[in-house]
Amino acid sequence: MKKTILILFLLTLQFIYANSNTKTILFLGDSLTEGLGVSKQSAYPNLVQNLIQTKLNKNIKAINAGVSGSTTNDGLSRLKWYLKRKPDIIFVALGANDGLRGLDLKQSQKNLEEIINHALKSKVKVLLAGMLIPPNYGPKYSQDFKEMYENIQSKYNLKFMPFLLKDVAGVQKLNQADGIHPNEKGHEIIAKEVYEFLKEEL
């Protein structure tokens, strides 16, 4: 009887210890993060979770907070809701739709800063992913868009991934028919880049 109680006690301690060491990463993004056109299991946040679990042997929970069509304007309200899940790290990957719609970048930057400030006040580690837009939006707007992320990174001293779609954007075999959203192979490449980017934070 005593032996059985001891075993149950040890198992309970192991369960508590395992859960207390589980880190949660919130991926706050748009359709690129959501995985539009592929399954949630094939979207890069889930693939990053799998890579961390297999390569680093760490307990990790990835929350995919990507919403198709999302802009920086609706990111803060979504973040506030997801903070109830008490994430340890927030990977902010918003702004692509702002650029594609030609929105005012001063407002976009303000929106991103509000998201970052709220996360930091909540004692959550913030990582920032940047985007690039095609030059057909005009060289000044494209450059201003790129510099928006660089300015934010510098202001808040954030760990920064300059381009979420590195080695994927513009590569036909890695994207769906629309030429914008990555296919499963594209998400695999993004996941490997994101994994390398954030593994030291774990």
Number of C-alpha atoms within 10 A of each C-alpha: 6 7 8 9 10 11 12 12 12 12 12 12 12 12 11 11 11 12 12 10 11 13 17 19 24 25 25 26 26 25 20 23 27 22 25 18 16 15 12 15 12 19 28 29 31 21 22 26 20 21 19 19 14 11 10 12 10 17 18 20 20 20 18 20 20 25 19 14 13 18 21 24 18 14 24 20 10 15 20 14 9 15 16 8 11 14 21 18 21 23 22 26 24 28 29 22 18 20 22 12 11 13 14 12 16 11 13 20 19 15 20 24 18 16 23 24 16 16 20 14 9 14 13 18 18 22 21 23 22 22 20 21 18 12 11 8 14 11 12 10 19 18 14 16 25 18 14 20 23 18 13 18 20 11 10 13 12 16 17 20 22 16 18 20 23 15 13 21 17 15 13 15 13 21 19 17 12 8 14 16 23 32 23 20 15 24 27 20 19 25 23 14 19 20 20 13 15 17 13 7 9 14
